[in-house]
Amino acid sequence: MKYEVLRRHIGDKQYEQGDEREAVAADVAHLVKAGVLREAGEKKPRGKAEPAPKNKAEPAPANKAGPGRG
């Protein structure tokens, strides 16, 4: 059976996130339960959307008090 690697781990070799691994279901059941592997083609579980990463280089919004105001 084919699995998608969700987190890096070492099995019969080192697997990186996004790799595809072929294994017997009974041998990797603990990895599936732990969230390390997911059956290939299986959809991601529905839940909250991940927030967009904050860009620290963005300028301050226009509504913030700046120099010369006050």
mmCIF file as Biopython writes it, N, C-alpha, C and O atoms, coordinates in Angstrom:
data_model
#
loop_
_atom_site.group_PDB
_atom_site.id
_atom_site.type_symbol
_atom_site.label_atom_id
_atom_site.label_alt_id
_atom_site.label_comp_id
_atom_site.label_asym_id
_atom_site.label_entity_id
_atom_site.label_seq_id
_atom_site.pdbx_PDB_ins_code
_atom_site.Cartn_x
_atom_site.Cartn_y
_atom_site.Cartn_z
_atom_site.occupancy
_atom_site.B_iso_or_equiv
_atom_site.auth_seq_id
_atom_site.auth_asym_id
_atom_site.pdbx_PDB_model_num
ATOM 1   N N  . MET A ? 1  ? 0.842   -1.165 0.000  1.0 0.0 1  A 1 
ATOM 2   C CA . MET A ? 1  ? 0.000   0.000  0.000  1.0 0.0 1  A 1 
ATOM 3   C C  . MET A ? 1  ? 0.898   1.242  0.000  1.0 0.0 1  A 1 
ATOM 4   O O  . MET A ? 1  ? 1.979   1.231  0.588  1.0 0.0 1  A 1 
ATOM 5   N N  . LYS A ? 2  ? 0.448   2.303  -0.657 1.0 0.0 2  A 1 
ATOM 6   C CA . LYS A ? 2  ? 1.245   3.522  -0.745 1.0 0.0 2  A 1 
ATOM 7   C C  . LYS A ? 2  ? 0.778   4.541  0.283  1.0 0.0 2  A 1 
ATOM 8   O O  . LYS A ? 2  ? -0.417  4.683  0.545  1.0 0.0 2  A 1 
ATOM 9   N N  . TYR A ? 3  ? 1.746   5.248  0.858  1.0 0.0 3  A 1 
ATOM 10  C CA . TYR A ? 3  ? 1.490   6.261  1.873  1.0 0.0 3  A 1 
ATOM 11  C C  . TYR A ? 3  ? 2.214   7.552  1.518  1.0 0.0 3  A 1 
ATOM 12  O O  . TYR A ? 3  ? 3.272   7.531  0.890  1.0 0.0 3  A 1 
ATOM 13  N N  . GLU A ? 4  ? 1.641   8.657  1.921  1.0 0.0 4  A 1 
ATOM 14  C CA . GLU A ? 4  ? 2.271   9.970  1.774  1.0 0.0 4  A 1 
ATOM 15  C C  . GLU A ? 4  ? 2.935   10.305 3.104  1.0 0.0 4  A 1 
ATOM 16  O O  . GLU A ? 4  ? 2.324   10.144 4.161  1.0 0.0 4  A 1 
ATOM 17  N N  . VAL A ? 5  ? 4.171   10.765 3.059  1.0 0.0 5  A 1 
ATOM 18  C CA . VAL A ? 5  ? 4.917   11.107 4.261  1.0 0.0 5  A 1 
ATOM 19  C C  . VAL A ? 5  ? 4.561   12.534 4.673  1.0 0.0 5  A 1 
ATOM 20  O O  . VAL A ? 5  ? 4.769   13.478 3.911  1.0 0.0 5  A 1 
ATOM 21  N N  . LEU A ? 6  ? 4.024   12.682 5.882  1.0 0.0 6  A 1 
ATOM 22  C CA . LEU A ? 6  ? 3.629   13.991 6.394  1.0 0.0 6  A 1 
ATOM 23  C C  . LEU A ? 6  ? 4.722   14.625 7.252  1.0 0.0 6  A 1 
ATOM 24  O O  . LEU A ? 6  ? 4.831   15.849 7.324  1.0 0.0 6  A 1 
ATOM 25  N N  . ARG A ? 7  ? 5.535   13.780 7.905  1.0 0.0 7  A 1 
ATOM 26  C CA . ARG A ? 7  ? 6.655   14.271 8.713  1.0 0.0 7  A 1 
ATOM 27  C C  . ARG A ? 7  ? 7.866   13.394 8.459  1.0 0.0 7  A 1 
ATOM 28  O O  . ARG A ? 7  ? 7.738   12.189 8.239  1.0 0.0 7  A 1 
ATOM 29  N N  . ARG A ? 8  ? 9.038   14.002 8.490  1.0 0.0 8  A 1 
ATOM 30  C CA . ARG A ? 8  ? 10.277  13.262 8.249  1.0 0.0 8  A 1 
ATOM 31  C C  . ARG A ? 8  ? 10.446  12.168 9.294  1.0 0.0 8  A 1 
ATOM 32  O O  . ARG A ? 8  ? 10.190  12.393 10.477 1.0 0.0 8  A 1 
ATOM 33  N N  . HIS A ? 9  ? 10.870  10.998 8.868  1.0 0.0 9  A 1 
ATOM 34  C CA . HIS A ? 9  ? 11.140  9.894  9.776  1.0 0.0 9  A 1 
ATOM 35  C C  . HIS A ? 9  ? 12.078  8.896  9.100  1.0 0.0 9  A 1 
ATOM 36  O O  . HIS A ? 9  ? 12.319  8.957  7.894  1.0 0.0 9  A 1 
ATOM 37  N N  . ILE A ? 10 ? 12.591  7.990  9.902  1.0 0.0 10 A 1 
ATOM 38  C CA . ILE A ? 10 ? 13.475  6.952  9.386  1.0 0.0 10 A 1 
ATOM 39  C C  . ILE A ? 10 ? 12.751  5.623  9.514  1.0 0.0 10 A 1 
ATOM 40  O O  . ILE A ? 10 ? 12.362  5.220  10.610 1.0 0.0 10 A 1 
ATOM 41  N N  . GLY A ? 11 ? 12.574  4.951  8.399  1.0 0.0 11 A 1 
ATOM 42  C CA . GLY A ? 11 ? 11.971  3.619  8.361  1.0 0.0 11 A 1 
ATOM 43  C C  . GLY A ? 11 ? 13.027  2.681  7.833  1.0 0.0 11 A 1 
ATOM 44  O O  . GLY A ? 11 ? 14.088  2.527  8.437  1.0 0.0 11 A 1 
ATOM 45  N N  . ASP A ? 12 ? 12.743  2.050  6.700  1.0 0.0 12 A 1 
ATOM 46  C CA . ASP A ? 12 ? 13.772  1.233  6.060  1.0 0.0 12 A 1 
ATOM 47  C C  . ASP A ? 12 ? 14.828  2.129  5.417  1.0 0.0 12 A 1 
ATOM 48  O O  . ASP A ? 12 ? 15.907  1.664  5.051  1.0 0.0 12 A 1 
ATOM 49  N N  . LYS A ? 13 ? 14.508  3.423  5.281  1.0 0.0 13 A 1 
ATOM 50  C CA . LYS A ? 13 ? 15.429  4.471  4.850  1.0 0.0 13 A 1 
ATOM 51  C C  . LYS A ? 13 ? 14.880  5.786  5.387  1.0 0.0 13 A 1 
ATOM 52  O O  . LYS A ? 13 ? 13.823  5.791  6.018  1.0 0.0 13 A 1 
ATOM 53  N N  . GLN A ? 14 ? 15.555  6.880  5.159  1.0 0.0 14 A 1 
ATOM 54  C CA . GLN A ? 14 ? 15.066  8.173  5.632  1.0 0.0 14 A 1 
ATOM 55  C C  . GLN A ? 14 ? 14.046  8.731  4.647  1.0 0.0 14 A 1 
ATOM 56  O O  . GLN A ? 14 ? 14.297  8.795  3.444  1.0 0.0 14 A 1 
ATOM 57  N N  . TYR A ? 15 ? 12.897  9.131  5.171  1.0 0.0 15 A 1 
ATOM 58  C CA . TYR A ? 15 ? 11.830  9.703  4.358  1.0 0.0 15 A 1 
ATOM 59  C C  . TYR A ? 15 ? 11.645  11.162 4.732  1.0 0.0 15 A 1 
ATOM 60  O O  . TYR A ? 15 ? 11.637  11.512 5.913  1.0 0.0 15 A 1 
ATOM 61  N N  . GLU A ? 16 ? 11.497  12.011 3.729  1.0 0.0 16 A 1 
ATOM 62  C CA . GLU A ? 16 ? 11.274  13.434 3.927  1.0 0.0 16 A 1 
ATOM 63  C C  . GLU A ? 16 ? 9.796   13.745 3.704  1.0 0.0 16 A 1 
ATOM 64  O O  . GLU A ? 16 ? 9.084   12.974 3.060  1.0 0.0 16 A 1 
ATOM 65  N N  . GLN A ? 17 ? 9.343   14.872 4.235  1.0 0.0 17 A 1 
ATOM 66  C CA . GLN A ? 17 ? 7.960   15.293 4.052  1.0 0.0 17 A 1 
ATOM 67  C C  . GLN A ? 17 ? 7.653   15.402 2.563  1.0 0.0 17 A 1 
ATOM 68  O O  . GLN A ? 17 ? 8.423   15.995 1.808  1.0 0.0 17 A 1 
ATOM 69  N N  . GLY A ? 18 ? 6.531   14.831 2.141  1.0 0.0 18 A 1 
ATOM 70  C CA . GLY A ? 18 ? 6.120   14.870 0.746  1.0 0.0 18 A 1 
ATOM 71  C C  . GLY A ? 18 ? 6.529   13.638 -0.045 1.0 0.0 18 A 1 
ATOM 72  O O  . GLY A ? 18 ? 6.046   13.439 -1.160 1.0 0.0 18 A 1 
ATOM 73  N N  . ASP A ? 19 ? 7.413   12.802 0.506  1.0 0.0 19 A 1 
ATOM 74  C CA . ASP A ? 19 ? 7.807   11.573 -0.176 1.0 0.0 19 A 1 
ATOM 75  C C  . ASP A ? 19 ? 6.640   10.593 -0.200 1.0 0.0 19 A 1 
ATOM 76  O O  . ASP A ? 19 ? 5.673   10.741 0.548  1.0 0.0 19 A 1 
ATOM 77  N N  . GLU A ? 20 ? 6.743   9.598  -1.060 1.0 0.0 20 A 1 
ATOM 78  C CA . GLU A ? 20 ? 5.769   8.522  -1.094 1.0 0.0 20 A 1 
ATOM 79  C C  . GLU A ? 20 ? 6.465   7.263  -0.617 1.0 0.0 20 A 1 
ATOM 80  O O  . GLU A ? 20 ? 7.580   6.959  -1.043 1.0 0.0 20 A 1 
ATOM 81  N N  . ARG A ? 21 ? 5.808   6.534  0.268  1.0 0.0 21 A 1 
ATOM 82  C CA . ARG A ? 21 ? 6.388   5.324  0.848  1.0 0.0 21 A 1 
ATOM 83  C C  . ARG A ? 21 ? 5.443   4.165  0.606  1.0 0.0 21 A 1 
ATOM 84  O O  . ARG A ? 21 ? 4.228   4.300  0.755  1.0 0.0 21 A 1 
ATOM 85  N N  . GLU A ? 22 ? 6.001   3.035  0.235  1.0 0.0 22 A 1 
ATOM 86  C CA . GLU A ? 22 ? 5.202   1.829  0.063  1.0 0.0 22 A 1 
ATOM 87  C C  . GLU A ? 22 ? 5.517   0.894  1.221  1.0 0.0 22 A 1 
ATOM 88  O O  . GLU A ? 22 ? 6.681   0.605  1.498  1.0 0.0 22 A 1 
ATOM 89  N N  . ALA A ? 23 ? 4.467   0.421  1.899  1.0 0.0 23 A 1 
ATOM 90  C CA . ALA A ? 23 ? 4.663   -0.437 3.063  1.0 0.0 23 A 1 
ATOM 91  C C  . ALA A ? 23 ? 3.410   -1.278 3.295  1.0 0.0 23 A 1 
ATOM 92  O O  . ALA A ? 23 ? 2.344   -1.013 2.740  1.0 0.0 23 A 1 
ATOM 93  N N  . VAL A ? 24 ? 3.576   -2.297 4.128  1.0 0.0 24 A 1 
ATOM 94  C CA . VAL A ? 24 ? 2.457   -3.131 4.551  1.0 0.0 24 A 1 
ATOM 95  C C  . VAL A ? 24 ? 1.696   -2.363 5.624  1.0 0.0 24 A 1 
ATOM 96  O O  . VAL A ? 24 ? 2.306   -1.806 6.537  1.0 0.0 24 A 1 
ATOM 97  N N  . ALA A ? 25 ? 0.378   -2.328 5.524  1.0 0.0 25 A 1 
ATOM 98  C CA . ALA A ? 25 ? -0.459  -1.537 6.429  1.0 0.0 25 A 1 
ATOM 99  C C  . ALA A ? 25 ? -0.191  -1.870 7.896  1.0 0.0 25 A 1 
ATOM 100 O O  . ALA A ? 25 ? -0.145  -0.964 8.728  1.0 0.0 25 A 1 
ATOM 101 N N  . ALA A ? 26 ? -0.016  -3.134 8.224  1.0 0.0 26 A 1 
ATOM 102 C CA . ALA A ? 26 ? 0.211   -3.537 9.610  1.0 0.0 26 A 1 
ATOM 103 C C  . ALA A ? 26 ? 1.548   -3.020 10.142 1.0 0.0 26 A 1 
ATOM 104 O O  . ALA A ? 26 ? 1.688   -2.770 11.339 1.0 0.0 26 A 1 
ATOM 105 N N  . ASP A ? 27 ? 2.524   -2.861 9.257  1.0 0.0 27 A 1 
ATOM 106 C CA . ASP A ? 27 ? 3.853   -2.407 9.686  1.0 0.0 27 A 1 
ATOM 107 C C  . ASP A ? 27 ? 3.897   -0.920 9.996  1.0 0.0 27 A 1 
ATOM 108 O O  . ASP A ? 27 ? 4.735   -0.483 10.785 1.0 0.0 27 A 1 
ATOM 109 N N  . VAL A ? 28 ? 3.015   -0.135 9.393  1.0 0.0 28 A 1 
ATOM 110 C CA . VAL A ? 28 ? 3.061   1.322  9.575  1.0 0.0 28 A 1 
ATOM 111 C C  . VAL A ? 28 ? 1.805   1.886  10.239 1.0 0.0 28 A 1 
ATOM 112 O O  . VAL A ? 28 ? 1.598   3.099  10.246 1.0 0.0 28 A 1 
ATOM 113 N N  . ALA A ? 29 ? 0.975   1.017  10.791 1.0 0.0 29 A 1 
ATOM 114 C CA . ALA A ? 29 ? -0.272  1.477  11.417 1.0 0.0 29 A 1 
ATOM 115 C C  . ALA A ? 29 ? 0.008   2.487  12.528 1.0 0.0 29 A 1 
ATOM 116 O O  . ALA A ? 29 ? -0.743  3.448  12.692 1.0 0.0 29 A 1 
ATOM 117 N N  . HIS A ? 30 ? 1.084   2.278  13.295 1.0 0.0 30 A 1 
ATOM 118 C CA . HIS A ? 30 ? 1.417   3.222  14.381 1.0 0.0 30 A 1 
ATOM 119 C C  . HIS A ? 30 ? 1.834   4.584  13.825 1.0 0.0 30 A 1 
ATOM 120 O O  . HIS A ? 30 ? 1.611   5.605  14.476 1.0 0.0 30 A 1 
ATOM 121 N N  . LEU A ? 31 ? 2.428   4.619  12.643 1.0 0.0 31 A 1 
ATOM 122 C CA . LEU A ? 31 ? 2.826   5.883  12.025 1.0 0.0 31 A 1 
ATOM 123 C C  . LEU A ? 31 ? 1.618   6.633  11.469 1.0 0.0 31 A 1 
ATOM 124 O O  . LEU A ? 31 ? 1.574   7.863  11.502 1.0 0.0 31 A 1 
ATOM 125 N N  . VAL A ? 32 ? 0.644   5.890  10.963 1.0 0.0 32 A 1 
ATOM 126 C CA . VAL A ? 32 ? -0.583  6.519  10.476 1.0 0.0 32 A 1 
ATOM 127 C C  . VAL A ? 32 ? -1.339  7.124  11.661 1.0 0.0 32 A 1 
ATOM 128 O O  . VAL A ? 32 ? -1.831  8.250  11.586 1.0 0.0 32 A 1 
ATOM 129 N N  . LYS A ? 33 ? -1.425  6.371  12.744 1.0 0.0 33 A 1 
ATOM 130 C CA . LYS A ? 33 ? -2.127  6.839  13.947 1.0 0.0 33 A 1 
ATOM 131 C C  . LYS A ? 33 ? -1.443  8.069  14.542 1.0 0.0 33 A 1 
ATOM 132 O O  . LYS A ? 33 ? -2.113  8.954  15.074 1.0 0.0 33 A 1 
ATOM 133 N N  . ALA A ? 34 ? -0.118  8.130  14.456 1.0 0.0 34 A 1 
ATOM 134 C CA . ALA A ? 34 ? 0.647   9.253  15.008 1.0 0.0 34 A 1 
ATOM 135 C C  . ALA A ? 34 ? 0.668   10.465 14.079 1.0 0.0 34 A 1 
ATOM 136 O O  . ALA A ? 34 ? 1.168   11.523 14.461 1.0 0.0 34 A 1 
ATOM 137 N N  . GLY A ? 35 ? 0.132   10.325 12.865 1.0 0.0 35 A 1 
ATOM 138 C CA . GLY A ? 35 ? 0.098   11.448 11.935 1.0 0.0 35 A 1 
ATOM 139 C C  . GLY A ? 35 ? 1.376   11.635 11.144 1.0 0.0 35 A 1 
ATOM 140 O O  . GLY A ? 35 ? 1.609   12.709 10.589 1.0 0.0 35 A 1 
ATOM 141 N N  . VAL A ? 36 ? 2.206   10.608 11.084 1.0 0.0 36 A 1 
ATOM 142 C CA . VAL A ? 36 ? 3.452   10.679 10.320 1.0 0.0 36 A 1 
ATOM 143 C C  . VAL A ? 36 ? 3.193   10.311 8.858  1.0 0.0 36 A 1 
ATOM 144 O O  . VAL A ? 36 ? 3.804   10.873 7.949  1.0 0.0 36 A 1 
ATOM 145 N N  . LEU A ? 37 ? 2.282   9.365  8.645  1.0 0.0 37 A 1 
ATOM 146 C CA . LEU A ? 37 ? 1.930   8.915  7.297  1.0 0.0 37 A 1 
ATOM 147 C C  . LEU A ? 37 ? 0.431   9.057  7.077  1.0 0.0 37 A 1 
ATOM 148 O O  . LEU A ? 37 ? -0.356  9.090  8.023  1.0 0.0 37 A 1 
ATOM 149 N N  . ARG A ? 38 ? 0.053   9.141  5.796  1.0 0.0 38 A 1 
ATOM 150 C CA . ARG A ? 38 ? -1.359  9.161  5.402  1.0 0.0 38 A 1 
ATOM 151 C C  . ARG A ? 38 ? -1.448  8.341  4.125  1.0 0.0 38 A 1 
ATOM 152 O O  . ARG A ? 38 ? -0.548  8.388  3.286  1.0 0.0 38 A 1 
ATOM 153 N N  . GLU A ? 39 ? -2.528  7.594  3.978  1.0 0.0 39 A 1 
ATOM 154 C CA . GLU A ? 39 ? -2.701  6.801  2.766  1.0 0.0 39 A 1 
ATOM 155 C C  . GLU A ? 39 ? -2.644  7.715  1.556  1.0 0.0 39 A 1 
ATOM 156 O O  . GLU A ? 39 ? -3.248  8.787  1.560  1.0 0.0 39 A 1 
ATOM 157 N N  . ALA A ? 40 ? -1.933  7.311  0.532  1.0 0.0 40 A 1 
ATOM 158 C CA . ALA A ? 40 ? -1.808  8.110  -0.684 1.0 0.0 40 A 1 
ATOM 159 C C  . ALA A ? 40 ? -3.181  8.312  -1.291 1.0 0.0 40 A 1 
ATOM 160 O O  . ALA A ? 40 ? -3.974  7.375  -1.385 1.0 0.0 40 A 1 
ATOM 161 N N  . GLY A ? 41 ? -3.457  9.537  -1.702 1.0 0.0 41 A 1 
ATOM 162 C CA . GLY A ? 41 ? -4.733  9.856  -2.306 1.0 0.0 41 A 1 
ATOM 163 C C  . GLY A ? 41 ? -5.805  10.234 -1.299 1.0 0.0 41 A 1 
ATOM 164 O O  . GLY A ? 41 ? -6.874  10.704 -1.689 1.0 0.0 41 A 1 
ATOM 165 N N  . GLU A ? 42 ? -5.541  10.038 -0.005 1.0 0.0 42 A 1 
ATOM 166 C CA . GLU A ? 42 ? -6.516  10.386 1.033  1.0 0.0 42 A 1 
ATOM 167 C C  . GLU A ? 42 ? -6.525  11.900 1.209  1.0 0.0 42 A 1 
ATOM 168 O O  . GLU A ? 42 ? -5.472  12.536 1.191  1.0 0.0 42 A 1 
ATOM 169 N N  . LYS A ? 43 ? -7.700  12.473 1.378  1.0 0.0 43 A 1 
ATOM 170 C CA . LYS A ? 43 ? -7.809  13.921 1.526  1.0 0.0 43 A 1 
ATOM 171 C C  . LYS A ? 43 ? -7.401  14.345 2.923  1.0 0.0 43 A 1 
ATOM 172 O O  . LYS A ? 43 ? -7.502  13.567 3.871  1.0 0.0 43 A 1 
ATOM 173 N N  . LYS A ? 44 ? -6.941  15.579 3.049  1.0 0.0 44 A 1 
ATOM 174 C CA . LYS A ? 44 ? -6.584  16.128 4.351  1.0 0.0 44 A 1 
ATOM 175 C C  . LYS A ? 44 ? -7.838  16.265 5.196  1.0 0.0 44 A 1 
ATOM 176 O O  . LYS A ? 44 ? -8.909  16.558 4.664  1.0 0.0 44 A 1 
ATOM 177 N N  . PRO A ? 45 ? -7.726  16.059 6.503  1.0 0.0 45 A 1 
ATOM 178 C CA . PRO A ? 45 ? -8.896  16.240 7.349  1.0 0.0 45 A 1 
ATOM 179 C C  . PRO A ? 45 ? -9.345  17.696 7.343  1.0 0.0 45 A 1 
ATOM 180 O O  . PRO A ? 45 ? -8.521  18.611 7.317  1.0 0.0 45 A 1 
ATOM 181 N N  . ARG A ? 46 ? -10.663 17.902 7.367  1.0 0.0 46 A 1 
ATOM 182 C CA . ARG A ? 46 ? -11.198 19.260 7.343  1.0 0.0 46 A 1 
ATOM 183 C C  . ARG A ? 46 ? -11.090 19.853 8.739  1.0 0.0 46 A 1 
ATOM 184 O O  . ARG A ? 46 ? -11.300 19.168 9.740  1.0 0.0 46 A 1 
ATOM 185 N N  . GLY A ? 47 ? -10.768 21.098 8.786  1.0 0.0 47 A 1 
ATOM 186 C CA . GLY A ? 47 ? -10.650 21.775 10.065 1.0 0.0 47 A 1 
ATOM 187 C C  . GLY A ? 47 ? -10.418 23.247 9.823  1.0 0.0 47 A 1 
ATOM 188 O O  . GLY A ? 47 ? -10.741 23.775 8.759  1.0 0.0 47 A 1 
ATOM 189 N N  . LYS A ? 48 ? -9.865  23.896 10.803 1.0 0.0 48 A 1 
ATOM 190 C CA . LYS A ? 48 ? -9.586  25.316 10.673 1.0 0.0 48 A 1 
ATOM 191 C C  . LYS A ? 48 ? -8.506  25.532 9.617  1.0 0.0 48 A 1 
ATOM 192 O O  . LYS A ? 48 ? -7.569  24.746 9.487  1.0 0.0 48 A 1 
ATOM 193 N N  . ALA A ? 49 ? -8.663  26.595 8.887  1.0 0.0 49 A 1 
ATOM 194 C CA . ALA A ? 49 ? -7.645  26.950 7.902  1.0 0.0 49 A 1 
ATOM 195 C C  . ALA A ? 49 ? -6.431  27.516 8.640  1.0 0.0 49 A 1 
ATOM 196 O O  . ALA A ? 49 ? -6.570  28.181 9.667  1.0 0.0 49 A 1 
ATOM 197 N N  . GLU A ? 50 ? -5.262  27.248 8.112  1.0 0.0 50 A 1 
ATOM 198 C CA . GLU A ? 50 ? -4.059  27.782 8.727  1.0 0.0 50 A 1 
ATOM 199 C C  . GLU A ? 50 ? -3.989  29.280 8.463  1.0 0.0 50 A 1 
ATOM 200 O O  . GLU A ? 50 ? -4.246  29.726 7.345  1.0 0.0 50 A 1 
ATOM 201 N N  . PRO A ? 51 ? -3.645  30.057 9.482  1.0 0.0 51 A 1 
ATOM 202 C CA . PRO A ? 51 ? -3.548  31.498 9.266  1.0 0.0 51 A 1 
ATOM 203 C C  . PRO A ? 51 ? -2.382  31.836 8.347  1.0 0.0 51 A 1 
ATOM 204 O O  . PRO A ? 51 ? -1.381  31.120 8.302  1.0 0.0 51 A 1 
ATOM 205 N N  . ALA A ? 52 ? -2.525  32.922 7.624  1.0 0.0 52 A 1 
ATOM 206 C CA . ALA A ? 52 ? -1.448  33.349 6.736  1.0 0.0 52 A 1 
ATOM 207 C C  . ALA A ? 52 ? -0.248  33.776 7.582  1.0 0.0 52 A 1 
ATOM 208 O O  . ALA A ? 52 ? -0.429  34.395 8.631  1.0 0.0 52 A 1 
ATOM 209 N N  . PRO A ? 53 ? 0.955   33.461 7.153  1.0 0.0 53 A 1 
ATOM 210 C CA . PRO A ? 53 ? 2.127   33.872 7.922  1.0 0.0 53 A 1 
ATOM 211 C C  . PRO A ? 53 ? 2.237   35.393 7.959  1.0 0.0 53 A 1 
ATOM 212 O O  . PRO A ? 53 ? 1.938   36.077 6.980  1.0 0.0 53 A 1 
ATOM 213 N N  . LYS A ? 54 ? 2.669   35.903 9.100  1.0 0.0 54 A 1 
ATOM 214 C CA . LYS A ? 54 ? 2.807   37.347 9.242  1.0 0.0 54 A 1 
ATOM 215 C C  . LYS A ? 54 ? 4.079   37.812 8.547  1.0 0.0 54 A 1 
ATOM 216 O O  . LYS A ? 54 ? 5.140   37.206 8.697  1.0 0.0 54 A 1 
ATOM 217 N N  . ASN A ? 55 ? 3.959   38.876 7.798  1.0 0.0 55 A 1 
ATOM 218 C CA . ASN A ? 55 ? 5.099   39.454 7.114  1.0 0.0 55 A 1 
ATOM 219 C C  . ASN A ? 55 ? 5.591   40.630 7.943  1.0 0.0 55 A 1 
ATOM 220 O O  . ASN A ? 55 ? 4.952   41.681 7.985  1.0 0.0 55 A 1 
ATOM 221 N N  . LYS A ? 56 ? 6.713   40.450 8.594  1.0 0.0 56 A 1 
ATOM 222 C CA . LYS A ? 56 ? 7.229   41.493 9.474  1.0 0.0 56 A 1 
ATOM 223 C C  . LYS A ? 56 ? 7.747   42.701 8.699  1.0 0.0 56 A 1 
ATOM 224 O O  . LYS A ? 56 ? 8.006   43.751 9.286  1.0 0.0 56 A 1 
ATOM 225 N N  . ALA A ? 57 ? 7.897   42.559 7.392  1.0 0.0 57 A 1 
ATOM 226 C CA . ALA A ? 57 ? 8.404   43.660 6.581  1.0 0.0 57 A 1 
ATOM 227 C C  . ALA A ? 57 ? 7.291   44.596 6.124  1.0 0.0 57 A 1 
ATOM 228 O O  . ALA A ? 57 ? 7.576   45.625 5.511  1.0 0.0 57 A 1 
ATOM 229 N N  . GLU A ? 58 ? 6.033   44.269 6.404  1.0 0.0 58 A 1 
ATOM 230 C CA . GLU A ? 58 ? 4.923   45.111 5.979  1.0 0.0 58 A 1 
ATOM 231 C C  . GLU A ? 58 ? 4.962   46.441 6.732  1.0 0.0 58 A 1 
ATOM 232 O O  . GLU A ? 58 ? 5.291   46.469 7.918  1.0 0.0 58 A 1 
ATOM 233 N N  . PRO A ? 59 ? 4.633   47.531 6.061  1.0 0.0 59 A 1 
ATOM 234 C CA . PRO A ? 59 ? 4.590   48.817 6.755  1.0 0.0 59 A 1 
ATOM 235 C C  . PRO A ? 59 ? 3.403   48.870 7.715  1.0 0.0 59 A 1 
ATOM 236 O O  . PRO A ? 59 ? 2.449   48.101 7.588  1.0 0.0 59 A 1 
ATOM 237 N N  . ALA A ? 60 ? 3.477   49.785 8.672  1.0 0.0 60 A 1 
ATOM 238 C CA . ALA A ? 60 ? 2.395   49.943 9.633  1.0 0.0 60 A 1 
ATOM 239 C C  . ALA A ? 60 ? 1.137   50.421 8.910  1.0 0.0 60 A 1 
ATOM 240 O O  . ALA A ? 60 ? 1.242   51.170 7.938  1.0 0.0 60 A 1 
ATOM 241 N N  . PRO A ? 61 ? -0.043  50.010 9.358  1.0 0.0 61 A 1 
ATOM 242 C CA . PRO A ? 61 ? -1.277  50.472 8.726  1.0 0.0 61 A 1 
ATOM 243 C C  . PRO A ? 61 ? -1.429  51.986 8.842  1.0 0.0 61 A 1 
ATOM 244 O O  . PRO A ? 61 ? -0.859  52.595 9.747  1.0 0.0 61 A 1 
ATOM 245 N N  . ALA A ? 62 ? -2.196  52.602 7.932  1.0 0.0 62 A 1 
ATOM 246 C CA . ALA A ? 62 ? -2.357  54.056 7.884  1.0 0.0 62 A 1 
ATOM 247 C C  . ALA A ? 62 ? -3.099  54.596 9.099  1.0 0.0 62 A 1 
ATOM 248 O O  . ALA A ? 62 ? -2.967  55.782 9.403  1.0 0.0 62 A 1 
ATOM 249 N N  . ASN A ? 63 ? -3.870  53.780 9.805  1.0 0.0 63 A 1 
ATOM 250 C CA . ASN A ? 63 ? -4.627  54.280 10.932 1.0 0.0 63 A 1 
ATOM 251 C C  . ASN A ? 63 ? -3.821  54.357 12.226 1.0 0.0 63 A 1 
ATOM 252 O O  . ASN A ? 63 ? -4.347  54.801 13.247 1.0 0.0 63 A 1 
ATOM 253 N N  . LYS A ? 64 ? -2.590  53.944 12.205 1.0 0.0 64 A 1 
ATOM 254 C CA . LYS A ? 64 ? -1.742  54.036 13.389 1.0 0.0 64 A 1 
ATOM 255 C C  . LYS A ? 64 ? -1.127  55.440 13.468 1.0 0.0 64 A 1 
ATOM 256 O O  . LYS A ? 64 ? -0.798  56.048 12.449 1.0 0.0 64 A 1 
ATOM 257 N N  . ALA A ? 65 ? -0.984  55.925 14.671 1.0 0.0 65 A 1 
ATOM 258 C CA . ALA A ? 65 ? -0.383  57.248 14.855 1.0 0.0 65 A 1 
ATOM 259 C C  . ALA A ? 65 ? 1.092   57.169 14.468 1.0 0.0 65 A 1 
ATOM 260 O O  . ALA A ? 65 ? 1.794   56.229 14.840 1.0 0.0 65 A 1 
ATOM 261 N N  . GLY A ? 66 ? 1.540   58.146 13.736 1.0 0.0 66 A 1 
ATOM 262 C CA . GLY A ? 66 ? 2.920   58.153 13.308 1.0 0.0 66 A 1 
ATOM 263 C C  . GLY A ? 66 ? 3.566   59.453 13.747 1.0 0.0 66 A 1 
ATOM 264 O O  . GLY A ? 66 ? 2.950   60.226 14.481 1.0 0.0 66 A 1 
ATOM 265 N N  . PRO A ? 67 ? 4.791   59.712 13.318 1.0 0.0 67 A 1 
ATOM 266 C CA . PRO A ? 67 ? 5.472   60.937 13.706 1.0 0.0 67 A 1 
ATOM 267 C C  . PRO A ? 67 ? 4.738   62.157 13.160 1.0 0.0 67 A 1 
ATOM 268 O O  . PRO A ? 67 ? 4.224   62.123 12.041 1.0 0.0 67 A 1 
ATOM 269 N N  . GLY A ? 68 ? 4.686   63.214 13.929 1.0 0.0 68 A 1 
ATOM 270 C CA . GLY A ? 68 ? 4.055   64.452 13.503 1.0 0.0 68 A 1 
ATOM 271 C C  . GLY A ? 68 ? 2.567   64.513 13.836 1.0 0.0 68 A 1 
ATOM 272 O O  . GLY A ? 68 ? 1.915   65.526 13.584 1.0 0.0 68 A 1 
ATOM 273 N N  . ARG A ? 69 ? 2.043   63.459 14.387 1.0 0.0 69 A 1 
ATOM 274 C CA . ARG A ? 69 ? 0.619   63.490 14.777 1.0 0.0 69 A 1 
ATOM 275 C C  . ARG A ? 69 ? 0.533   63.654 16.282 1.0 0.0 69 A 1 
ATOM 276 O O  . ARG A ? 69 ? 1.361   63.135 17.030 1.0 0.0 69 A 1 
ATOM 277 N N  . GLY A ? 70 ? -0.447  64.358 16.694 1.0 0.0 70 A 1 
ATOM 278 C CA . GLY A ? 70 ? -0.591  64.337 18.113 1.0 0.0 70 A 1 
ATOM 279 C C  . GLY A ? 70 ? -1.076  65.497 18.759 1.0 0.0 70 A 1 
ATOM 280 O O  . GLY A ? 70 ? -1.213  65.511 19.982 1.0 0.0 70 A 1 
#
